[in-house]
Amino acid sequence: MAYINKINPLEDVRWANFLEEHTQATIFHSPEWLRALQRTYGYSPRALTTCSSGERLTNALVFCRVQSCLTGRRLVSLPFSDHCAPLVQNEAELDSLLSGLKHRLDQGAGEYLEIRSAVGPSGVAEGMSDSATFCMHRLDLRPSLKELFHNLHESCIRRKIAKAQKVGMTYEEGGSEELLVKFYQLMILTRRRQHLLPQPLSWFRNLTECLGDRVKIRLACYQGELAGAIITIRYKSTMVYKYGCSDSRFHRLGPMQLLMWKTIEEAKEASLLELDMGRSDWDNSGLLSYKDRWGCSRSTLTYARYPAPQPGDKSISFQVPKPVFQFAPSGLLSLAGGMLYRHIG
């Protein structure tokens, strides 16, 4: 096995330049994202590389060790991140870095390793198996704004944008604590409707603090009431749509369509090249159709695992009885999410 060096991407002065130079680097590799993970969930991000301490970084595989009394121990690249490709130049580098992580498993670092991205040009690397697949949606922003608008679905997107503007839907953006609290209150409402626990408020607060002006909270209001909200993150030439929430009472008025169009307009003004609309489960036909209607292209995102999942293995989740969401106070749901999310990572 080739020489493998472990580094701390939060402290290594080479990390930022390495990401700037590597074409596959995303916001999920950035030290700001990694720091938010560390602050919120206590994970300690590390990276393996074949480069020595005195060399310029040319490859790396970043990961976190998740240790949970509820869900076990594992090495994940990367918790709460849609995708985090190993940043390598060829298959030989990839094999060396994966061998380094597998060696750590053999030494008792965890029960399994999961890479949350197709791990190489030819797909899953030798010795690893598919553990999950998702649909990724990306919108090419190189066409003119007029062309992008023309490519939107007429009734489901364009008319909704016009409806939001006609009824006087207001738009607000920024990164203040006031906007964050408004966003989070609507997030709790949305997760309650979906029978899912909300992420802890500290996660969103740490994102805004660590990412600074790269992260933006966008709100749409109707007659003084919050109708929809999203969080977007800008990194290099990409705008990432990461979180969204809405009040179902106002869906017919198009608040989410207005927010996404405002995001596209801003991205075009900044000469960005791509809008990353994130991953979706293949069985969520409604969400898949919604993203298709923006003119996005689809691709398959594959997660790989070593050793291979066994037939009896289940995905990590916490099933909460439906009545809990009907009657539990919002504060209790938020507290439960804060306690449990670090075990899911």
BAKOLPA-771812 format. One record per residue: residue in one letter; x, y, z of N, C-alpha, C, O, CB in turn. Coordinates in steps of 0.02 Angstrom, whole numbers, plus 50000, padded with zeros to 5 digits. Atoms other than C-alpha are relative to their C-alpha. Last residue first. Glycine has a CB too. Layout:
aXYZXYZXYZXYZXYZ...
This chain:
g499464998250044487545055850523500274994549958500744995649919500535002750037i500195001950068486045047750609500575000849951500674996649907499415004149977h499965007350006486735047750787499844997749929500024992149909499524996750049r499295001850002487105066450779500094992449994500624990149972500365002650062y499714999350066485285069150732500744997949997500954995149947499945007049976l499955006150040484575061750891500395000849935500664995849911499314997649985m499725005749965484755074651030500174994249953500664990649965499534997650054g499334998349976484495090350928500354994350034500974993750029499965005850047g499564999850058483025082450838500725001550020501184998549993499765005149950a499895006950020482225078051005500464999749939500904995449935499334996549984l499555003149951482455095851067500174992849980500744990749984499705000250070s499334997250012481685103050908500514996850047501064995250026499995007650009l499765002950063480185091350924500715002449985501144998549964499535001949942l499825007049986479995096251107500264996749937500744992849940499404996250027g499375000249963480065114851066500234992950014500834991550014499925003750065s499454999150046478745112650932500674999750036501164997050009499935006749965p499804992950009477545105651061500605000549953501014995949950500155003350068a499404997849965477005087451031500145007449988500075009749931500614995949979f500134997049936475185084550980500625002850036500555006850083499674995050044q500644996449996475085080150797499945004050064499645009450065499434995149995f499964993950040476915075750774499365004150003499375010249992500154998349927v499504995649969476865063450918500035006649962500085011949993500694996650001p500314995649950475235056250850500495004850034500295010150057499664995950052k500344994250029476195050050696499675004550052499725010650045499474997649951p500725000950011477325038450796499675006549976499845011950000499664997650063v500364996549947479195042350773499254999249985499045000649929500205007550004q500714999850013480295030550674499645003150060499705000750116499744992949985f500375000649937482125035150696499255000749984499035006149966500235005250052s500544995149992483205031950545499684998950067499784993750099499484999549942i500024996849935484775022650491499465005350002499485010149963500685003150018s499754993250002484445011650341499915003250068499455001550105499665004249946k500504994950013484154993550382500335006849998500845007950031499444999850052d499834993249980485324978550372499455004949980499135004149928500665002249968g500414997849943484524961250360500135007250021499775009850065500114995650057p500724999850016485174957650185499565002750056499055005850044499774993049983q500295006649996486954962650232499255000349989498955005649999500154996750068p500575000849955487734978750174499734992949998499734989649945499445005049981a500654999450031489414976450086499444999350052499504995550099499914994749946p500215005650042490984979250188499295000849976498935005249999500074993350038y499555005649988491294992650135500004998550075500085003150115500735001549975r499865002149931489955004350069500484994150001500484989849956499344998250036a499655006449999489585014549913500224998350071500395002850110500605000049953y499605000649939488315028449890500294992950002499964988049985499565001450063t499925006549969487735031349712500435000550062500975003350061500304995049950l499514999449947487055047649641500024993450037499524991150064499845005950048t500075004749945486135045249477500595000950048501175000850028499974992849975s499455004849999485965059949359499904995650062499524997450107500705003650002r499955005149948484515070949306500664996149995500934995349940499414995249996s499805006650025484535087049206500084995350059500264997450114500665000449959c499395003249975483555102049267500154993649962499714990549932499954998550075g499555000950056482285111749164500664996750020501154997149983500145006549968w499564994250004481385118549316500494999549942500895004049931500395000950066r500364994450031479975106149289500395006549998500175011449968499355001150036d499985000750073481135091549324499725006249966499965008349914499614993849977k499344997950022481345097949502500084999449924500425003449893500534995950036y499914992949986479475097149535500675002449974500715007749942499935001450075s500354996350052479325080149450500095007550009500195011249960499254998350000l499655001050064480655072449561499685004249944500035007449905500014992549981l499414995849998479855080249716500404999349936500675004349910500444998250060g500204993050000478165072749675500595004749998500605009549960499585001550060s500174997950068478875055849625499815007349997499955010749947499434995749972n500354993749987479735053149792499835003249933500155007949911500455004850044d500715001349991480165034749759499595006250017498995005850028499904994850055w500315002050063481855039049683499254998750007498884999349959500334993749973d500135007250001482365048449838499634998249936499205002049913499594997850063s500695002049985482975065849797499964992450001500324989149964499505003049947r500205007050011484705073849795499264999150018498975002850058500444995350041g499955005149948485135092149779499734993249979499514992149923499645002250060m500635000549964484555106649672499974994050046499444992450074499434999749952d500055006849974486315111149616499384999750043499355002850096500654998050042l500415000349940486175126949512499934992750020499644988749983499305003349989e500425005849986487605128549388499595001250064499835004450111500424993750007l500105004650056488695141049296499494994550013499244991449966500654996849982l499905006949979488755156449406499794995349943499424997349899499604998450065s499665003950052488905173249317500174992950024500684990150004500645003549977a499335001349976488445183149475500414995749952500974993849968499974996750068e499684993549992486915190449389500724999250022501155003350005499615004350050k499844997650066486445172849333500385006750004500865007849967499375000849957a499455004150025486535166449511500235002349931500825002449916499804992649998e499384998049966485475180949573500604996249974501134999049963499934999050076e499834993350023484125177649442500665002450032501085005249997499445005050016i499725000750068484165159049481500205006849973500735007449943499484996749953t499345003149993483915162349668500344999549932500945001049925499944993150032k499574994849974482475174349634500724997450007501205001049993499755002650069w499854995650057481715160549527500445005850021500895007849984499345002749969m499525003250043481895148149670500175004449940500755004649919499744993349975l499355000349967481055159849793500534996949955501094999449951499954996150065l499724993349999479605163849676500704999950029501165003250003499555004750040q499794998550069479305145349643500315006949996500815007949961499404999449952m499375003750012479305142149830500255001249929500865001749918499894992650012p499434997149965478025155949862500664996549985501174999849979499884999950074g499345000550030476845150349722500605002950038501065005550006499985003249936l499774993350018475125156349776500715000249975500955005449954499935004650059r500324998150063474345138849774500245006849975500145008649917499245000150008h499695003350057475605133449907499725002349934500095003049885499914992550007f499834995250053474995146650030500304996749938500535000349894500485005150027r500574995550013474045136150158500135004549939499675006949907499855004250061s500425002950052475415122750143499395004449984499105003749930499764993250022d500655000549968476635133750239499504997849947499405001349897499785006850033s500564996050024478365130650169499394998950043499344994050080499854998349927c500585001349959480105123850198499445004749979499565009949950500175000850076g500604996350016481705122350098499434998150046499404992450070499814998849929y500575001349956483495117250128499415004249978499495009949955500185001550075k499885005149949485045115050019499394998550043499264992650056500565002250045y500624999749962484875124049852500024994450051500024988550033499364999349954v500295006249973486685125249798499365001650037499365005650084500514996450047m500484998249949487325139149684499664993650022499414989849981499485005349975t500625003749989488875133849590499585003350055499845005550106500154992750018s500464998050053490345143149511499314996950008498924996749960500294998049933k499674999850065491435143149668499485002149947499195007549953500324993249983y499315002449995490255139849814500304999649930500044996149886500044993150035r499604998750060488605148549847500714997550011501034998950062500005007549982i499294999149986487415141349976500375000849934500284996949887500294994050041t499555001550056485525142449972500715001550021500845005750065499805004049937i499314998349987484275141450115500424997849940500394992049919500264996750066i499485004650022482425141750075500685002550024500765008450039499994999249923a499314998049984480845149350147500484994749973500334988849974500095001050076g499495004750022478995149250109500695002650016500785008650022499934998649925a500305005050043477355157350161500504994749977500314988949966499695003249939l499485003650036477855168150308499704994249962499394989749990500544997450050e499885006849975476375178950354500524996549957500534997249896499344995950001g499675000149936476335197950333500144993250030500444992750083499615003850048q500404996149952475055198350193500284999350071499924998450120499274997749999y500634997750028476025184850100499585003250055499405000050104499624994149967c500554998749953477855182050140499385002449962499435005849910500205005250052a500564997350037479295174150043499415000750047499224995850080499834995549938l500685000749975480935171550135499505003149952499645008249921499945003450069r500464996550044482715168250075499294998650023499094992950029500104997949925i500675001949982484125163650194499535004349959499595010449958499865000950077k500524994850002485825165450113499334996950017499144991749990499975003449931v500665002849986487445155950140499495005650002499635011150027499994996050066r500125005350049489065161450056499304997050009499004994549961500524994650006d500444997750054488945177750155499924994949944499564996249895500275006449971g500034992850012489625169350311499535001749942498984999149938500685002749986l499994998750072489925150650292499955007449984500115009549928499454996349966c499395002650031490415147350473500065001949926500615003349902500024992550007e499404997149970489135158550558500634997849965501085001949954500044998150074t499984992850015487695154650441500625003350028500905007849998499385003450026l499904999050072488055136050446500075007449983500525009349946499434996949961n499295001150014488275136350635500155000749925500695003149907500214993150025r499634994249974486555144250655500744999349985501075004149966499885000850076f500104994450046485785131250540500375006350023500645010149983499255001549993w499715001750065486535117050639499945005849952500435007749919499664993749971s499284998649999486175125350807500334998349934500835001549916500334996050056l499904993050018484315125450765500745001649997500965005749956499655004650049p499934995249945484365106450774500125007149973500445008049922500584998050046q499304999449982483715097050621500055005150058499615009450065500435002249939p499604994550029481845094650626500734999450020500894997050074499725006750022l499724995649950481065077550664500405005549966500745004249916500444996150049l499275000649992480045070350522500235004850054499955010350062500375001549933h499875005049948478175067250509500744998450007500944992650014499614993649986q499705005850032478075077050345500144994350048500404989150028500645002149966r500465002250053476845089750417500264993749966499874989449946499905005549948r500585002949966477925091050574499514997149949499264991649958499655005350045r499795006749979479445093550463499444996550039499364990450035500635000450043t499955004450058478565108050379500194993050019499894988249995500515002849950l500675001150026478035116550540500004995149942499584990649938499685006649978i500335004549952479775114350614499304998349976499094992549979499985003250070m499715006650009480535121950457499674995050047499524989350026500765000250011l500355003050056479335136650469500274993049985499894988749963500065004549938q500695001149979479975140650643499594996849944499184992349957499675006650021y500025006149960481745138150580499294998550025499104992750028500485000650059f499915006050041481575150750439499894993750041499554989150020500704999949968k500615000650041480865164050554500044993749957499564989949952499905006249956v500535002349955482285160850678499354999149962498994994349973499905005050058l499885007049983483575162150539499454997250044499214991750033500684999350035l500215004050056482835178350473500084992550014499674988449994500385001949937e500724999250006482995186450644499724995749943499224992349951499825007449989e500325004449951484735179350670499255000449994498904995350003500235001950071s500074997749931485295188150511499674994750045499364990050021499595006450002g499735005249956485895179750353499935001750073500304999150114500724998949983g499464998049957485005189050214500254994250042500124988450027499785005750046e499425004549998483495188650101500525002750048500535008750064500294999149931e499484997449955481735195650091500574995050003500454989050000499715001350071y499395004049998480375193549960500515003550045500605009650042500304999049928t499384996249988478585199649965500594995350009500524989650029499925004550061m499555003749957477095190949884500655003950008500955006049958500154992849971g499594995849957476015204649810500434996250049500594998850103499575004650037v500344999349935474605194049739500415004150049500205005250106499864993150030k500654996650007475225196949560499675001350068499385006650079499544995949956q499884992950013477045192649598499345003949998499305009650022500395001049934a499684997249941476605176049676500115007549993500015011350040500664996550015k500514999549948475415172249533500285003250063499975007650092499724993050016a500434994350016476745176249402499465001050053499315006750071499674999149931i499584994149989477955164249486499595006349988499605011050027500634999949954k499954999149928476565151249496500445006150017500285009850064500294993750033r500624997049976476175153649312500015001250075499725006150099499404995649981r500064993150024477985150649265499375003450026499405009250047500005000049924i499464995549979478215135449377499885007249977499825011750019500674997549973c499775001649933476775122849374500545004850026500635005550087500274993050002s500524999449949475805129649227500264999250070500035002650116499464994949987e500444994250006477195133649102499515000750059499495005950091499614999749936h500675002850013478565121649154499495005750005499485009550053499834994350051l500385001949941480175131849148499324997249979499034999249929499915006050047n499955007249989481195131548987499614997650062499554991650073500724998050006h500395003450051480615149048937499994992450011499504989149995500275001549930f500714999149982481275155949101499554996349950499054993449970499825007550001l500135003949940482995148349068499265000650020498954995650039500445002450058e500055007150019482985155248891499844995750060499434991150054500664997749968k500615000850039482585172848952499904992749979499354990149982500035004549938l500555000149952483935171649085499334999049964498894995549989499985006550042s500234993449977485175167248950499424999350049499104994150052499795004549940p500464996450044485885149648940499795006750029499895008050088499374995749987r499664996450054487425145749047499525003249950499705008349921500464995349964l500164992949999486445141649205500335003949943500305010049943500225002950066d499474996550036486405122749181499805007349995499285009049965500124996949929l500224995550053485185116049312500595003749971500965007150007499475005050028r499574994250010485665100949415499735004149941499515001449890500744997849987h500244995250050484555087349488500475006049997500655008950048499285002350017m499734993249994485275072149576499715004349944499675002149886500784999949997c500024996050062484255056149594500275006950016500055010250063499285000549972f500454994349999484745044449734500015003349932500445002049890500205005150056t499974995850059485565027449755499475005550006498935004450034499914995949935a500604996050013485975017649912500105003949936500675005449917499845004850059s500415000249940487215004749978499365004149992498875002850027500405002750059d500514994949995488124999949819499624999350065499434993850084499524999649939s500655001750029489584988549856499525005950005499585010050051499714993850034m500564996249972491434991049889499374998249963499394996049905500145007549997g500105001749930492864978549863499435003850033499265002450090500635001350037e499935007149983493424986249700499934999050075500235002650115500684997349975a499325002850000492825003949677499994992750021499514990250051500465004150046v499805002449935491035008649634500674996449997500794992349953499474995350029g500515001849952490875018349473500294997650065500815000150088499554994749972s500355006050023492085018149326499474997750050499214992250045500494994349989p500254999250069492675036049349499604994049976499144994849936500585001149954g499484999850051492805033449537499705000649931499095000049923500434993850004v499324999149975491915033949704500545000149946501125001049963500154994750047a499675005050042490115037249654500755001050009501005006650001499795000649924s499914997850069489675048249800500264994149961500594989749988500495006249995r500634997450026489265046349982500095003549933499955009549926499695004750051i499814994450041490715034950029499365002549966499044998849929500544998049947e500474998150053490225023450172500265006349965500425011349997499305001350029l499804993850034491435013550282499485001649947499284997249910500714999549969y500004999750073490894999950404500215007049977500245011750016499314998249971e500295006250026490954993750582499985000049924500014994749893499304999150028g500725000050011492125006950648499784993449971500174988849959499815005649954a500254993150003493895012150692499255000349990498945005550001500355003749945g500534998749952494334994550752499715007049999499395009150047500244998650067q499714998449935496024991650671499485002050052499655003950108500515005649993d499715006249974495204982850524500325001050069500374996350108500524997349952l500565004349979494144998350498500274993650032500034991450084499544998349941r500234997249936495725008950495499404996150027499334995350087499825007349991h499515002049949496444997550360499795002550069499874999150119500705002649983k500165007049984494855000050258500474997450055500274993550098500054995649937l500595000149958495155018750268499804993050021499604991850078499415003449964g499834997049936496935017250204499415000150048499494998850107500255007049990s499645005149961496395005050069500205002750068500194999050117500634997749962l500505004649973495135018050012500324994450040500054992250091499584997049943l500364996649946496535030749997499464995650031499374995650092499695006549974s499554999149942497665018949898499635003250058499705000950115500605004349980d499915006549968496265013249782500445000650062500324997450113500324995049951l500625001949966495795031249745500084993450037499894992950095499434999549949e500054995849940497595036149706499374998150040499404997650101499985007549982a499485002449955497745021349585499985004050066500035001150120500705000749967e500245005749961496065025449506500524997650050500344995150104499824994349953n500035006350036496645042649449499784994450047499724995450108500684998349968q499854999050071496705061149492499954993649959499904993849898500705002849994v499425003750025495865060649661500095001449926499665004149892499914992450012l499674995450046494655071149763500664996949977501184997850009500125007050033p499285000049988493545057849839500345004349948500215003749888500284992849999a499575004350040491765063549803500725000050025500975005350045499975002049927c499334997849980490705071149940500504995449966500764990749996500094999950078h499485003650036488855070549900500685002750021500745008650038499905000749922d500315003650055487235075849983500514995649963500364989949945499685004849951s499784997050063488125080250145499724995949942499784989849943500785000449996f500464994450015487355076750316500215003949937500085009949932499965004750059p500664999449968488845065650362499625006349979499925011649970500085000050076l499924995849942490245064250231499315000850033498825001349996500325006949982s499784994450041491175053650186499425002349956499365000449898500624997949955v500474997550050490705042150330500315006049963500595010549994499335002050032l499644994750034491765030950441499585002349941499404998249899500724997749977r499885000450071490675020450556500425005949976500455011050010499344999649961r499424996050018490235016450736500154998949925500114993349899500634998050043g499365003150013488535010450795500545004949979500455011049980499924994949947t499955002150070486765017150778500684997049981500794995449923499855005749955l500655002050028486195019750958500074996949930499714992249914499545005949997c500235005749962487825020451057499344997449973499124991949990499925002050074s500664999549969488495031650921499834993650038499944988150013499485001449947q500015004949945490235035250854499345001050038499235006250068500625001050047v500624999549962490285043650683500004994550053500034988650036499374999649954r500155006149962492045045550617499395001350042499395005550087500614997850044c500114999149928492125059250487499874993250031499594988749998499415004950014f500495004349967492855058650312499925002350072500325006150099500214992649997v500194997349935493895067950182499454995850030499024993249994499765007449993l500665002949987494775058750041499815002150071500114999950120500004992149992a500235000749931496235068449972499324996650001498934997149954499975006850036n500565004649992497275071549816499814999650074500225001150118500184992949973t500275001550065498515084149746499424995050003499084993949954500544997449954l500535005050002499085092949904499744999049929499595003949895499425002050047r500644997150019500735102149883499474994549996499614989149970500055003849932e500184999550071502115092849972499345003949991498945004750037499934993049971g499654994650032502945095350142499815001149927500085005649895500734998850004s500154993649968501695085250243500355005949965500115011549970500214999850073s499674999049935501785070550124499875007050025499605011249989500764998749994c499504994749999500505067749987500305000750070499955000250120499705006749977t499355003250014499595051049974500565005150001501145003249992499984996349932t499694998050062498095058950060500654996049990500954993650038500155007750000l499425004050019496855054550196500275002449933499885004449889499824992549997a499925001850070495695067650268500624995849991501134996950025500045006449956r499315001550018494995071150441500024998449926499504997349895500274994050042p499835001650070493415078850509500744998849991501165002350020499775005749955s499334997350012493105077650697500214998249929500444992649917500524997150052y499575004050043491235075650727500685003449991500735009549991499664998749932g499425002549965490495084650878500444995549958500904992449984499794996350059y500075007149985488775086450802500604996950034500584991150054499854996249938t500685002249986488505105150790499984992950028499634991650077499585000449939r500324996049947490245112650804499324997050021499164996850080499905007149976q499645001049938491095098850704499655003650058499555000750111500725002349994l500135006949977489805098750565500324998750068500014995750112500274995049948a500695000049977489905117850554499804993050024499454992350074499535002349944r500004996949934491805116450545499295000150029499194999150089500295007149997l499735004849953491685104150401499995002850071499864999250119500714998049981w500505005249991490555115950304500234995050053499844992950096499854996349933e500574996949966491765130350331499444995050014499164994950068499735005949958p499874999749928493285119550291499425003150038499305001450096500635003950014s499714993749975492535115950119500114999950075499744996650112499555005849982h499295001049983492295098250057500305005950038500845005450067500404998749936f499975005149948490385099350064500724998150018500834994950070499634993949978i500094996949935490435115849968500084995050057500294996850112499325003450005t500654996949989491095106249821499985003350068500465003050106499444994849994a500124997749931492785100649753499345003750004499175007749960500585004650023q500565003749969492675091449587499865002150072499404999450103500154992649999t500634998750035493715103949486499414996550033498844998750023500054998049928h500305006450020495175103849609499305001249972498885004350005499974995150059e499715002750061496165120049611499644993949974499654992549914500724998450012e500074994950053495125129749737500244997249933499964998849881500385006450018l500695000050022494985114249845499895004849943499515003449896499535001750058f500135006550032496875112149854499294999949973499174997849916500114994250050n499724999650067497105130649892499864993649960499724993849900500755001250003a500394995250038495915129350041500255000549928499855000549881500025006950033w500665002650018496715113350107499615004849955499335002749905499604998750063r500035001550072498545118550103499294998649976499174998649916500444994049986v500014993850039498515127550271499944998749925499785003349887500625004150014d499495000450052498055111250360499945006149954499425007249923499944993449960e499374996949978497045115950515500535000149945500985004349948500264996450060l500164993749967495225112450472500635003850020500615009850035499584998750061p500154994850049495735099450343499805006750031499795011749996499444997649955n500604996749975496585089050480499845005849952500205010849951500115002750073i499954992949985497815077350396499345002650028498824999350023500195004049937k500634997349975498125058650384500095007350020500575008950055499734995850060n499924995049948499575052950273499315002550021498895004049978500445005949976i500624996449987499555037050171500125004750059500375002650111499414995250013y499974995949940501125029550091499365004150007499155007449960500635004749998a499634993750004500615017449956500005003650066499585002450109499715004549945m500424994050000500005000050000500445006250000500945006650035499525000050061
